Amino acid sequence: MERIVDIFSELRENHIKLVLNEGKLDVISYGEKIGPDILQKIKSHKKELKIYLETLEQSGQHLGDIPLADVSVSYPLSDAQRRLWILSQFTGGSIAYNMPSCVDLYGEYRLDLLRDAITSTLERHEILRTVFKEDESGEVRQWVLSVADLGFVLDYQDFRSSSDPQ
């Protein structure tokens, strides 16, 4: 008998998704028309597929969730991150992926709320606090800084009373 996990893997490879909708099994295809062999496989394992999806739903998991990494001081780089790191070591190499900009704000704003909104975003998204640097053995690794260690400061300059505010 084929394992349910293997069936879901095959469905994912064929861009097919199964969803529970009010107790019924909905089949969604993101690619070509579903082949008769896959359709037959879904029909013949319908009960087991529904039970599996119900179990995931009850446990609060979702098929395809990315598991959390164990908490560590630093993390290894992916191959793509390593390529970016190498490119950034060449003269002018980091310019391509860093596009600084500024935004002119007009009107009245509560700077404390703007600062709090940015800080909340930094707290929520680790990628905004992630840096690449070498450890003591010379290996380049990811380091996720705390918001405090990041040292974010809202740079504010009011030119309204200047002789040339533009």
C-alpha positions as CSV (number, residue, x, y, z in Angstrom):
1,M,0.0,0.0,0.0
2,E,1.3,3.4,-0.9
3,R,2.0,5.8,1.9
4,I,-0.2,8.9,2.2
5,V,2.9,11.1,2.5
6,D,4.2,9.7,-0.8
7,I,0.9,10.5,-2.5
8,F,1.1,14.1,-1.2
9,S,4.7,14.3,-2.6
10,E,3.5,13.2,-6.0
11,L,0.6,15.6,-6.0
12,R,3.0,18.5,-5.0
13,E,5.4,17.5,-7.9
14,N,2.4,17.7,-10.3
15,H,1.3,21.1,-8.9
16,I,-1.9,19.6,-7.3
17,K,-3.2,20.6,-4.0
18,L,-5.8,18.9,-1.8
19,V,-7.9,21.0,0.5
20,L,-10.6,20.2,3.1
21,N,-13.7,22.3,2.4
22,E,-16.5,21.7,4.9
23,G,-15.5,18.0,5.2
24,K,-15.2,17.5,1.5
25,L,-12.0,17.0,-0.4
26,D,-11.3,19.7,-3.0
27,V,-8.7,19.0,-5.7
28,I,-6.9,22.1,-7.0
29,S,-4.6,21.9,-10.0
30,Y,-2.0,24.7,-10.7
31,G,-0.7,23.0,-13.8
32,E,-2.0,21.0,-16.6
33,K,-5.2,18.8,-16.5
34,I,-5.0,16.1,-13.8
35,G,-4.1,12.8,-15.3
36,P,-6.4,9.8,-14.9
37,D,-3.8,7.8,-12.9
38,I,-3.4,10.6,-10.3
39,L,-7.2,11.1,-10.2
40,Q,-7.7,7.4,-9.6
41,K,-5.1,7.4,-6.8
42,I,-6.9,10.3,-5.1
43,K,-10.2,8.5,-5.4
44,S,-8.9,5.2,-4.1
45,H,-7.2,6.9,-1.1
46,K,-9.9,9.5,-0.5
47,K,-10.7,8.4,3.1
48,E,-7.1,8.2,4.2
49,L,-6.3,11.6,2.6
50,K,-9.2,13.3,4.4
51,I,-8.2,11.8,7.7
52,Y,-4.6,13.0,7.2
53,L,-5.7,16.5,6.3
54,E,-8.1,16.6,9.3
55,T,-5.3,15.5,11.6
56,L,-3.0,18.2,10.3
57,E,-5.8,20.8,10.7
58,Q,-6.5,19.7,14.3
59,S,-2.9,19.9,15.2
60,G,-2.5,23.4,13.8
61,Q,0.0,22.2,11.2
62,H,-0.3,22.7,7.5
63,L,1.2,20.6,4.8
64,G,4.4,22.2,3.6
65,D,5.0,24.2,6.8
66,I,8.7,25.0,7.1
67,P,10.0,23.7,10.5
68,L,11.7,26.2,12.8
69,A,15.4,25.9,13.1
70,D,16.9,25.2,16.6
71,V,17.9,28.4,18.3
72,S,21.7,29.0,17.8
73,V,24.2,31.8,18.1
74,S,24.7,31.6,14.3
75,Y,23.5,29.6,11.3
76,P,25.1,28.1,8.2
77,L,24.6,29.9,4.9
78,S,22.6,28.5,2.1
79,D,24.3,28.1,-1.3
80,A,22.5,31.2,-2.6
81,Q,23.6,33.2,0.4
82,R,27.2,32.1,0.0
83,R,27.2,33.3,-3.6
84,L,25.9,36.7,-2.5
85,W,28.5,36.9,0.2
86,I,31.3,36.1,-2.4
87,L,29.9,38.7,-4.8
88,S,29.8,41.3,-2.1
89,Q,33.5,40.9,-1.4
90,F,34.4,42.3,-4.8
91,T,34.8,46.1,-5.3
92,G,31.3,47.5,-5.9
93,G,29.8,44.0,-5.5
94,S,27.5,44.9,-2.7
95,I,25.9,47.8,-4.6
96,A,23.8,45.6,-6.8
97,Y,21.8,44.2,-3.9
98,N,21.7,47.3,-1.7
99,M,19.4,50.0,-3.0
100,P,19.3,52.8,-0.5
101,S,16.6,55.3,-0.9
102,C,14.9,58.1,1.0
103,V,11.3,59.1,1.3
104,D,10.1,62.7,1.6
105,L,7.2,62.9,4.1
106,Y,4.8,65.9,3.9
107,G,2.3,66.9,6.5
108,E,2.2,66.2,10.2
109,Y,3.4,62.8,11.5
110,R,3.8,61.2,14.9
111,L,7.5,60.2,14.8
112,D,7.1,58.1,17.9
113,L,4.5,55.9,16.1
114,L,6.6,55.7,12.9
115,R,9.6,54.6,15.0
116,D,7.4,52.1,16.9
117,A,6.0,50.6,13.6
118,I,9.5,50.2,12.2
119,T,10.8,48.7,15.4
120,S,7.9,46.2,15.5
121,T,8.6,45.2,11.9
122,L,12.3,44.6,12.8
123,E,11.3,42.5,15.8
124,R,8.9,40.4,13.7
125,H,11.2,39.7,10.7
126,E,14.5,38.2,11.6
127,I,15.8,38.6,8.0
128,L,15.9,42.4,8.6
129,R,18.3,41.8,11.5
130,T,20.4,39.1,9.8
131,V,24.0,39.8,9.0
132,F,26.7,37.6,7.5
133,K,30.1,37.6,9.1
134,E,33.0,35.2,9.8
135,D,33.1,33.3,13.0
136,E,36.4,32.6,15.0
137,S,37.2,29.7,12.6
138,G,36.9,31.9,9.5
139,E,33.6,30.3,8.3
140,V,31.0,32.8,7.1
141,R,27.7,32.3,8.9
142,Q,24.4,34.1,9.5
143,W,24.0,36.0,12.7
144,V,20.6,37.2,13.8
145,L,21.0,40.4,15.8
146,S,18.6,41.6,18.5
147,V,16.7,44.8,17.7
148,A,18.9,46.5,20.4
149,D,22.1,45.2,18.9
150,L,21.0,46.4,15.5
151,G,21.1,50.0,16.7
152,F,18.2,51.3,14.6
153,V,17.7,55.0,14.9
154,L,15.1,57.0,13.0
155,D,17.0,59.8,11.2
156,Y,14.7,62.8,11.2
157,Q,15.5,66.3,10.0
158,D,12.9,69.0,9.8
159,F,13.6,71.5,7.0
160,R,10.3,73.4,7.3
161,S,11.9,76.5,8.9
162,S,14.9,76.4,6.6
163,S,15.4,79.2,4.1
164,D,15.3,76.6,1.3
165,P,13.1,73.6,2.5
166,Q,13.5,71.8,-0.8
